[in-house]
């Protein structure tokens, strides 16, 4: 069983063993209808463009929409 203690700050208490308690002070809406409604998502800076992905930026502590993947390390394997 899990219960939302305060819908304004997303704090959850659980009585089951083996679960991790995660707490946040973000003021997210109770119902998320659009990605821009999520408190730690920035789609304003680079906008909503076809093909955009959300990339986490530690400098802003937000997920930001972008077309460029310039911080990732990719391994294509061996052929």
C-alpha angles and dihedrals in degrees: 000000000000127000131195104230098190122010091206097061106026101235117161130193120197133188097199121101121239096033124118119230112228120190131186136180094207114128098227122168117256091240119038112208099160132029090239089062090069111099099228099042120100114195094150098077097058098011133220106303127165108267096023120144131195114250123183115239116198091198091066099023088230141110106247130196114240143158093209125080099194102144100050128105110216126193114198092188125225126306 
